[in-house]
């Protein structure tokens, strides 16, 4: 059995220590993926990569099969290919700006959560979203629709992320701070 690790959010770790990449795993066949759209904030510029590691025999067989797929279906367009070096060089500036916003919004969220007792957030290691544990008074989808129609607040219901039960909402941490703060105040006001 192979391990597939999508590391598009590895550059957005919210922990003090940078997590290790699965690309260093050589014990089992491992496919580690990432892409330009997330790490450089350029969703319209399609470039992705896959690092294959593992025992040599399995890795060689997998790479031969992947080469056929890549040659047949996954050609990269020339403008992105030519600009890739510049896009990758400039990603640090984008990441620093986004990380400042993520950390600021996370601190703001924690401040508002500490002032009430109905909701909490799950532990977060990185990425652009926070998961809120909320009272399960109705389905997450009904709650998300209620927040949108009555409070003008857009959240994702937990079932979008395969949470097995109600009581989970996902909020984006990339929203500009004033809008994020207002949204959290409105969200928490219904509990």
HELIX and SHEET records of a PDB file:
HELIX    1   1 UNK A   10  UNK A   12  5                                   3    
HELIX    2   2 UNK A   22  UNK A   24  5                                   3    
HELIX    3   3 UNK A   36  UNK A   39  1                                   4    
HELIX    4   4 UNK A   56  UNK A   73  1                                  18    
HELIX    5   5 UNK A   78  UNK A   89  1                                  12    
HELIX    6   6 UNK A   91  UNK A  114  1                                  24    
HELIX    7   7 UNK A  140  UNK A  151  1                                  12    
HELIX    8   8 UNK A  158  UNK A  161  5                                   4    
HELIX    9   9 UNK A  177  UNK A  188  1                                  12    
SHEET    1   A 3 UNK A   3  UNK A   6  0                                        
SHEET    2   A 3 UNK A  30  UNK A  35  1                                        
SHEET    3   A 3 UNK A  48  UNK A  53 -1                                        
SHEET    1   B 4 UNK A 120  UNK A 121  0                                        
SHEET    2   B 4 UNK A 129  UNK A 133 -1                                        
SHEET    3   B 4 UNK A 168  UNK A 172 -1                                        
SHEET    4   B 4 UNK A 156  UNK A 157 -1                                        
END                                                                             
